[in-house]
Amino acid sequence: MTQPACRAPLLAPSFLAADLANLQAETEMLGRSAADWLHFDVMDGRFVPNISFGLPVLQAVKKYARQPLDVHLMIAEPQHYLEAFRDAGADIITVHYEACPHLHRVVQQIKDLGCRAGVALNPHTPAALLADIAADLDVVLVMSVNPGFGGQAFIPSTLQKVAAVRKLLHESGSAALIEVDGGVSLANAAALVAAGADVLVAGNFVFSHPDGPLQTLANLRAHLAANQGI
């Protein structure tokens, strides 16, 4: 099942690939870009084998951000930190299915805090496991790499998984957006949108491209418009 090309997909550059020594400048630059959300990956060294950044950095970025902050918690026991991330500036908070044995409760916590609630699925986690929670979600984040590190190669089977999530959301009557994170580039962006993706997270592709982030995001926007009739 594919989604109609009725609206432009949202672009969410990932701070994981930004110049971390110049986050104010990077945030202000993205405020002038084609980005719709700013994606903020939090890693704890427990749920994933890496440590990135946390609350103080998010709070600092919030001062200069013009777009909503899309906070992806790749951490164990995220329920203990939800209010702190909301207070630090998160607009969207996404937790991992695999990290939440009481997922419904965590989703409700996020909503009660006034944030949009997302659930992320690792590459090995079937879309069908969201059937009982789909109607409560604002975002389903499909990991197209194994979480923990930037710059990994896109997993091709993600296209089928996005389509499966789209079908599940349709059948459950959910209005949740489908977000894809990992290895997104011009090589797969249009196919992901055709499969049902609404939000594309891009890190290394945006920040390491020789054209620079502003032009790369503009090129990605134009590419999607040309390929989706947007």
C-alpha positions as CSV (number, residue, x, y, z in Angstrom):
1,M,0.0,0.0,0.0
2,T,1.3,3.5,-0.9
3,Q,0.1,6.8,0.4
4,P,-1.2,9.5,-2.0
5,A,1.3,12.3,-2.8
6,C,-1.0,14.8,-1.2
7,R,1.4,16.7,1.0
8,A,5.1,17.3,1.1
9,P,7.0,15.0,3.4
10,L,8.7,16.6,6.4
11,L,12.5,16.9,6.5
12,A,14.2,16.4,9.9
13,P,18.0,16.9,9.8
14,S,19.7,15.1,12.6
15,F,22.0,16.9,15.0
16,L,24.0,13.7,15.5
17,A,25.9,14.6,12.3
18,A,26.1,18.4,13.0
19,D,29.2,20.3,14.0
20,L,28.9,19.8,17.8
21,A,31.4,22.5,18.5
22,N,29.1,25.1,16.8
23,L,25.6,24.0,17.7
24,Q,24.3,27.6,18.0
25,A,25.4,28.4,14.5
26,E,24.1,25.0,13.2
27,T,20.7,25.6,14.8
28,E,20.4,29.1,13.4
29,M,21.5,27.9,10.0
30,L,18.8,25.2,10.0
31,G,16.3,27.8,11.0
32,R,16.9,29.3,7.5
33,S,16.7,25.9,5.7
34,A,14.0,23.7,4.3
35,A,14.0,21.7,7.5
36,D,10.5,21.1,9.1
37,W,11.7,19.5,12.4
38,L,15.1,19.2,14.1
39,H,15.9,15.6,15.1
40,F,17.8,15.2,18.3
41,D,19.2,11.7,19.1
42,V,19.7,10.8,22.8
43,M,21.8,7.7,23.5
44,D,22.7,6.4,26.9
45,G,25.3,3.7,26.3
46,R,22.9,1.1,27.7
47,F,20.1,0.7,25.2
48,V,22.5,1.4,22.3
49,P,26.3,1.0,22.3
50,N,27.0,4.8,22.2
51,I,26.5,8.0,24.2
52,S,25.5,11.2,22.4
53,F,24.0,14.2,24.2
54,G,21.3,14.9,26.6
55,L,19.3,17.5,28.5
56,P,21.7,20.4,28.8
57,V,22.5,20.3,25.1
58,L,18.8,20.1,24.1
59,Q,18.1,23.1,26.4
60,A,20.8,25.1,24.7
61,V,19.6,24.2,21.2
62,K,16.0,25.2,22.1
63,K,17.1,28.8,22.6
64,Y,17.9,29.1,18.9
65,A,15.6,26.6,17.3
66,R,12.8,27.8,15.0
67,Q,11.5,24.4,14.2
68,P,9.9,21.8,16.5
69,L,12.5,19.6,18.3
70,D,11.9,15.9,17.6
71,V,13.6,14.1,20.4
72,H,14.4,10.4,19.8
73,L,15.2,8.7,23.1
74,M,17.4,5.7,22.4
75,I,17.7,5.0,26.2
76,A,16.7,2.5,28.8
77,E,13.8,3.3,31.1
78,P,12.8,6.5,29.2
79,Q,9.8,6.9,31.5
80,H,12.0,8.5,34.2
81,Y,13.2,11.3,31.9
82,L,10.1,12.4,29.9
83,E,9.2,15.4,32.0
84,A,12.9,16.6,32.0
85,F,13.1,16.4,28.2
86,R,9.7,18.2,27.8
87,D,11.1,21.0,30.1
88,A,14.3,21.1,28.1
89,G,12.4,21.8,24.9
90,A,11.1,18.6,23.3
91,D,8.0,19.0,21.2
92,I,7.9,15.4,20.0
93,I,9.2,12.6,22.2
94,T,9.8,9.2,20.7
95,V,10.7,6.1,22.8
96,H,11.6,2.6,21.6
97,Y,9.2,-0.2,21.7
98,E,12.0,-2.5,22.8
99,A,12.8,-0.3,25.8
100,C,9.2,0.0,27.2
101,P,7.6,-3.1,28.7
102,H,4.7,-0.8,29.7
103,L,4.4,1.1,26.4
104,H,0.9,2.3,26.7
105,R,1.6,3.9,30.0
106,V,4.7,5.7,28.6
107,V,2.8,7.0,25.6
108,Q,0.1,8.4,27.9
109,Q,2.8,10.0,30.0
110,I,4.2,11.8,26.9
111,K,0.8,13.0,25.9
112,D,-0.1,14.2,29.4
113,L,3.1,16.3,29.2
114,G,1.7,18.1,26.2
115,C,4.1,16.5,23.7
116,R,3.4,14.5,20.6
117,A,4.2,10.8,21.3
118,G,6.2,8.5,19.1
119,V,7.3,4.9,19.2
120,A,10.4,3.7,17.4
121,L,10.9,0.2,16.0
122,N,14.3,-1.4,15.6
123,P,15.0,-3.1,12.2
124,H,14.2,-6.6,13.6
125,T,10.9,-5.5,15.3
126,P,7.8,-6.3,13.3
127,A,5.3,-3.5,12.5
128,A,2.5,-5.8,13.7
129,L,3.5,-5.4,17.3
130,L,2.1,-1.8,17.3
131,A,-1.4,-3.0,16.5
132,D,-2.7,-2.4,20.0
133,I,-1.1,1.0,20.5
134,A,-1.2,2.5,16.9
135,A,-4.4,4.5,17.5
136,D,-2.8,6.4,20.4
137,L,0.4,7.4,18.5
138,D,1.4,10.6,16.8
139,V,4.5,9.2,15.2
140,V,5.9,5.8,14.3
141,L,9.6,5.9,13.8
142,V,11.0,3.2,11.6
143,M,14.7,2.6,12.1
144,S,16.3,2.0,8.7
145,V,19.7,1.2,10.4
146,N,20.5,-0.4,13.7
147,P,20.4,2.4,16.3
148,G,23.5,3.8,18.0
149,F,25.7,5.3,15.3
150,G,25.4,7.7,12.4
151,G,26.6,7.1,8.9
152,Q,25.3,3.5,8.5
153,A,24.0,2.0,5.3
154,F,20.3,2.0,4.7
155,I,18.6,-1.4,5.2
156,P,16.6,-2.0,1.9
157,S,13.8,-4.0,3.6
158,T,12.8,-0.8,5.3
159,L,10.7,0.0,2.3
160,Q,8.5,-3.1,2.9
161,K,8.3,-2.2,6.6
162,V,7.2,1.3,6.0
163,A,4.4,0.0,3.7
164,A,3.4,-2.5,6.5
165,V,3.2,0.3,9.0
166,R,1.2,2.4,6.6
167,K,-1.3,-0.5,6.2
168,L,-1.5,-1.0,10.0
169,L,-2.1,2.7,10.7
170,H,-4.9,2.8,8.0
171,E,-6.6,-0.3,9.5
172,S,-6.4,1.1,13.0
173,G,-7.7,4.5,12.0
174,S,-4.5,6.1,13.3
175,A,-3.4,9.5,12.0
176,A,0.2,8.9,13.1
177,L,3.0,10.1,10.9
178,I,5.6,7.6,9.7
179,E,9.1,8.8,10.3
180,V,12.2,7.0,8.9
181,D,15.7,7.4,10.4
182,G,19.0,6.1,9.1
183,G,20.8,6.2,5.8
184,V,18.2,8.5,4.1
185,S,19.5,10.2,0.9
186,L,18.5,11.1,-2.6
187,A,19.0,7.4,-3.5
188,N,16.0,6.3,-1.4
189,A,14.0,9.3,-0.3
190,A,11.4,9.2,-3.0
191,A,10.9,5.4,-2.6
192,L,10.3,5.9,1.1
193,V,7.7,8.5,0.6
194,A,6.0,6.3,-2.1
195,A,5.9,3.5,0.5
196,G,4.2,5.7,3.0
197,A,6.8,7.8,4.9
198,D,5.8,11.3,6.1
199,V,9.0,12.4,7.8
200,L,12.6,11.8,6.7
201,V,15.5,12.1,9.1
202,A,18.8,12.7,7.5
203,G,22.1,13.2,9.2
204,N,25.4,12.6,7.4
205,F,23.7,13.1,4.0
206,V,22.8,16.7,5.0
207,F,25.8,17.7,7.1
208,S,28.6,16.0,5.1
209,H,27.4,16.7,1.6
210,P,29.8,19.0,-0.3
211,D,26.9,21.3,-1.2
212,G,26.4,22.1,2.4
213,P,23.3,21.6,4.6
214,L,21.2,24.5,3.2
215,Q,21.6,23.5,-0.4
216,T,21.4,19.8,0.3
217,L,18.0,20.2,2.1
218,A,16.8,22.4,-0.7
219,N,17.9,19.8,-3.2
220,L,16.2,17.0,-1.3
221,R,12.9,19.0,-1.1
222,A,13.1,19.7,-4.9
223,H,13.8,16.0,-5.6
224,L,10.9,14.8,-3.6
225,A,8.6,17.4,-5.2
226,A,9.7,16.3,-8.7
227,N,9.2,12.6,-7.9
228,Q,6.0,12.8,-6.0
229,G,4.1,15.5,-7.9
230,I,4.2,17.8,-4.8
